[in-house]
Amino acid sequence: MATGVVHNELMQWDFERSAVLLLLIAAVVAIISRRLRLPYVVGLVAAGMALAPFVPHVQLTRELVFTGLLPPLIFEAAFHLRWSELRRDLPVIIVLATAGVLISAAVTGAGMFFLARWDGPSALLFGVLIAATDPISVIALFREAGVHGRLRLLVEAESLFNDGTAAVGYGIAVTLASGGQISSWSAAGAALANTAGGLACGALVGQLILFLIARTEDHLVETACTTIAAYGSFLLADSLGVSGVFATLAAGLMLGNLGPLRRISERGREAVEAFWEFAAFVANSVVFLLVGMSEINSHFGAQWRAALVAMLAVTAGRAASIYPLCSVFSRSSLRLSGPQRHVLFWAGLRGALAMALAISIPSSVARREEIVTVSFAVVAFSIFAHGLTIAPLMRRVGAIPRGSLGVSPEHSRT
């Protein structure tokens, strides 16, 4: 009994020490990145890779990403989305977040099947888990670059919505890779149930929190209520087997758009925005440091050919999903200009979400270790190659002012 207590105390001490160290590193990286005019997320991953041999190891797990770090990032982004703007571009967002993910997964899977010589189920599984753009990566980089307006709305909203498609596709692909069978009707039903169930959970929790907030003007209570909304909606949906991201997205949209109408006090809104800005900063910092510190990068040498094919296939898949689908709206009021399409294409970053899905692949699936290693390679390539060039691209096409730094970790808003 005594030995177990001592062991638990030592584990708690290691976790607390690691958490403090990660925050210290994040603060230092933020200062250095600003002075070097580098994207903050790039600096975090680079710092993580450089410091991995010298700092206490904190494992990047699906549970840590999904239940610990993803809810605050999704909620904070959704809280600031304006429904009036989102509703106008909802057709574009839905098409990109559904058909776009499917096309990207198909092109990527085909590349791994024909060029990397992977078996069909493994190629499909990789294509699906890497297809969706990561809301953590995308939101962080666009805020650093100071992007506002329709372009930022499209990129952020797409990255938030496409997780549902990827999550359902991932479950189907894992079933097939494990030797199971599933019909197209079952897949369609699962997709609808996953989406509708998540949105319903978020709406239920959001309505409950709005009811509570309307009965207080204490800014601390209001902030606590939004925390319950972010994590409560996600955990409720996850326990029911539906999309936690859609649940937290719905709760964030409700509180951000209906909150002012339901008596979130002026001081309360200031406190809530400040709290979630800090929470998002901490979550972003931890995610990207852990991606850099991941032990997976040490296995990259043996899979460099497959990783190179994957980088090319993922890039081709993103292009195949953006340019043709955006052309569908070219004759309507929702049309996107050429520069906007280019930014949408290049802003398709992958990040911790793909890593979490890869790590959660059952050990019985063939090529599991290869898939995890190649996923890390694609994520690293995405963060460094796209992260270092997205701001210059947006300046070139006029998405941000030419004098903009595009590197601040702060969440600027106008």
N, C-alpha and C positions, 0 to 999 in steps of 0.2 A: 504493500500500500504506500509506504513512504517513498519507495523508489519511483512508483508511478507519479506521485505528486511532484517530486523533484524533476522528473522528466518533463512533465507538463509545464512546470514553471520555467525550465530552460527553453522549451519550445516557444513559450510566450515571450520570453526575453529576446530570443533570436528574431522573432517576428517584429517586435517593437523596435529593436535596433535596426533591422532592415528597412522598416517603414521610414524611420527618421533619416536614415542614410539616403534613401531614394529621394526624399523631399529636398535634402541638402544638395544632392547632385542636380536635381531638376532646377533649383534656384540658380546654381552656378551656371548651368548650361543656358538658362534663359538670359542671363547677363552676357555671357560670351557670345551667344548667337546674335543678340541684338547688336553688339559691337562689330561682329564680323559680317553683319547683314546676311545671315543664313536663316533658312526656315527652322523654326524651333523644333519641329518633329524630326527633321534630319539630324540636328545636333543631339537630340535625345537618343536616337538609335545608334548613332556613331559613338556616343559616350558609353552606352550600354555595352556595345561590342568591345570597346577598348578596356572597360573596367571589369568585365565579366570574370577574369581570373583572380581579381583582387578583392571582391566584395562578397558578402554572404549571399548564397544562392536563394532566390525566391522563384519557384517554378511557375511558369505561365500555364495555367490550367483553364479548361472550359468554364469551370465553376467560378473562378476568380473573374474572368472576363465578363461572363453573362450575368451573374448575380451580384457582383461587386462593383464593376466599373462601367458596364454598358448602360444600366438604368439612368444614372445621373447625366451621362452624355446625351442620351436620347431625349430625356425629359427637358434638359436645358435648351436643346436645339428646338424642340417642338414648342416650348413655352414662348419662344420669340417668333414663331411663324405666324403670320397674319392670315386668317382664314380667307379674307376677302381677296388676297393676292394668290393664295394657294388654290382657291376654287377656280380661278380663271385658267390656270395652267394644269389643272388636274388631269385632263385627257392626255397631255404630253407625258406627265409624270407616270401615270398608270401604264401607258404603252411602254415606256422605257424600263419601268420596274418589273414588268411581266415578260412581254415578248423580248425585250432587250436582254434580260437575264438568260432566257432560254436560248436565244441565238448565240450569245457569248459563250454559254456552256457547251453548245453543240460544236461551235468552231474550235474551241479550246480542246475539247475531247477528241475531235477528229485529228487535230494536230498531234496530240500525244499518241493516238492509235497508229497513224500512218508514218509519222516521223520518228517518234521515240520508241515505237514498237511495243507499247504497252498493250495489255489485253483490254478488250472492250469495256468491261465493268469498271476496271481501275481508271481508265481514261475518262469515262463518264463521271465517276465519282470526283475526280480531281477537277474536271471542267465545271461541275456544279458548285463545289465549295469555293472555288476561286472566282466564280462569275460575278457575284454581286460586289459592287463597290462598297467599301467599308465606311460607314457613317463616321466612325472615330477619326479616320485619316482625312477624309474629305472635309468635314466640318472644321477640323483643326487648321488645315492648310488655307482654306478660304478665309477664315477669320484672320489668320496671320497676314494674308495678302490684302486685307481691307476691302474685299469685294462686297458690293451691295447690289440691290436691284434684282431684276428678273433672273439674271444668270446665276447669281448665288442661290436664289430660291430654287431654281430648277435642279442644280447640282446637289444641294443639301437635301431637298425633298426626295429626289430619286434615290439617294444613298440611304435615306431612312426607310422608304417604302420597299425597296427591292430585297430587303432581308427576308420578308415573308416568302417570296418566290424561292429564294435560295434555300431557306430552311426546309420547305416542303420538298424541293428537289433533292436536297441532301438526304433526307430520310428515305426517299425512293431509291436513290443511287446506292446508299448503304445496304438496303434490302437486296438489290440486284447483285451488288458486289459480294454479298454474303451467301449467294446462291438461292435467294428467295425469288418469288414471283409476285408481280403486281400488275393489275390491269390499268388501262388508260382512264377508265371511269373512276376507279378507286383513287388514282392520282389526282384527278380533277376534283373529286369530292373532298379529298384531304386538303387540297389547296384552299377551297372555299371555306371549309370548317376552320382551318388554321387562321385565315384572315378574319373571318366574321367573329370567331370566338375571341380572338385577341382584341379586336375593336370593341366588342361588347364588354369585356372585362375592364378595359380602360375607361369606357363610358360610365360603367357602374361605379368604379372607384372615384372617378373624377366628379360625378354627381354627388357622391357622399361627402367628399372633401369640400366641394362648393357649399354644401349645406352647413358644414361645420364652420367654414370661414365666415359665412354671412352672420354668424352669431358671436363674433369677436372682433376687436380692433387691436389686439395685442400682436405686434409684429413678430414676436418670437413664436407665438402659437401659429400664426399664419405660415411662417417658415417651416415649422415642424409639420404642419399639415401637407405642404407641398412635398416634403421628404417622404411622408407616408404615401402620397399619391405616386411618386416615382417608383419606389421600391414595392409598394403594395400591389400596384397594378401589374408589374412585371412578375412578381412571385405568384400572384393569383393565377395569371394566365399560364405560367410555366407549370404550376401544379395540376392544371387541367389539360395540359398537353397541347396548348395553342400558342400563338406567337406572343411572346413577352414584349418584343419590340413594338408590335402594333398596339399592344395594350398601353405601354408607357407613352407611345406617340399620341394615342387618343387622349390620355389623361393630361399630357402636357398641352395639347391643343385646346382642350376644354378650359383648363385653368388660365392659360395665357390669353384666350380670347373672351371667355365669359367671366373670368375673375374680376376685372374692373366693374362689370355690370352687377356682380353679386357681392359687392362690398369688400373687396380686398382694399384695405386702407392705403393711402398714399405712402405712408411710412412703411407699411407692410410690403408694398411692391418694391420699394427701394431695397429693403432688407432681403427680400426673396431673390431679386436679381443679383445682388452682391454675393449672397450665399451660393447661388448656383454657378455664378461665374468662377468663384474659387473652387467649388466642387468639380467643375469641368476641367479646370486647370490641373488639379491634383490627379484626376482620373486619366487625363491625357498624358501627363508626365509619367505616371506609373506604367501605363500601357506600353508606351514607346520605349521606355527604359528596359522593361522586361522583354520586349521583342528583341532588342539589341543584346540582352544578356542571355537569351535562350541558348541552351546547350546544342540545339539543332544545327547551329551554324558550323559546328565542328565536324559535321558529317558531310558537308557540302562537296568536298573534293571528289568523292566517289560517284556523285550524281551530276557532275557539271554538264554533261551532254544533255541529259534529260531536262536539266534546269534551263539550259539555253533554249531548247525547243519550247519549253513551257513559257518563257518570257515572250518569245515571238508569237506563240499561239494565243496567249492572253491578250497581247496588243492587237493582233488581227481580229480576235473575237470582239473586242471593244469597238473597233472601227466598224465591223460588220453590224453591230447592234445600234450604233449611233447614227451614222450617215443615212442608211436606207430608211430607218424609222422616222428620223426627223424630216425626210423628204415627203412623208405622208402628209405633213401639215403645211407644206410649202405654198399651197393655194388658199390657206385659211388665215384668219387673224392670229393664229397661234404659231405662224411660221417662225423659224429661227434663221438668223443670218449665218453666212459662212463662218465668220469669226466665232460666233457663239457655238456652232457645232464643233469647231476645232478645240475650244476650251472644254466643252463637255466630253469630248473624246479623251483629251489628255488629263483631265481631272479624275479619271476613273481609277483612283488609287485602291490598292488592297492593303489590309492591315491586320490588326489583332483578331478581327472577326473570322477571317479565313484561317488564321493560326489556331483559334479555339476550335473551329469545326474540324480541322485536320487532326488535332491532338485527340479529339473525342472519337475518332474512327475506331471501331472495335479491333482488338488484336487479331481476330480471326480473319480479317479482310486481307487478301493478298496484296502485296506491295505497300502495306501500310507505312512502313518506315520510309520508303521512297517517296510516297505522296507527302508525308510530313516534311521531309527535307526539301523537296522541290517547292512546296508551298512557302517555306521560309525564304527560299531563294527569290521567288516571285515577289513576295512582300518586300524584301530588302531592295530589290531592283525598283519596285514601284515607288517606294519612299525616297530613295536616293535620286533616281533618274527623273521621275516626275516631280518630286518635291523640289529639286533644285532648279527646274526649268519652267514650272507652271507660272510663277510670278513674271519672269521675262516674257513668256508667251502672252499673258494677259495684258501686260503693258504694251506689247507690240500690236495687239488687236484692239487696244483702247478700252479693255475691261477695267483697268485701274490706271490712275494717273502715273505718268512716267517718273515722277519724283517720289512715288510711294516706295517705302522700304520693303513692304511685303514680308516682313520677318518677325514681327512682334508677336509674342505669345498672348498678348492681351486680346480680349474679345471686344473689338471696337464695333459700335453700332451708330447708325444715324436714323 
